[in-house]
């Protein structure tokens, strides 16, 4: 059997309609001994929230950029962000911390390693851990974080 590539489908089972859609999909999936399909059912892992991202930029990144000196030098928040991605993004896929397909590194045409990982690929838990690591790093440089209250 020669068939077209099957597109990835993601369904979120929140109501009976999605269950019926899933059952109909499964009933009609092609069976192919040469190119079998893989079906996975797992708990939903929400991706990081926009407010987590905003908190990171308005909180620890801003405070570190304003207060931290490393080897006598200060750096902008954007520079710290790139540094922290290299240091603290997960090195390998972890379903608790990142979404399917996550990769931190790729190889460019010259054979050099390039950072391609991004915080948008983190789950809520992964982003919380990432922010904790940033805050601990800054605290080790004497940064005092502003708290809302």
ABEGO torsion letter per residue (X at the ends): XBBBBBBBBBBBBABAAAAAAAAAAAAABBBBAABBBBBBBBBBBBBBBAAAAAAAAABAAAAAAAABBBGGBBBBAAAAAAAAAAAABBABBBAAABBBGBBABBBBAAGBBBBABBAAABBAAAAAAAAAAAAAAAAAAGBBBBBBX
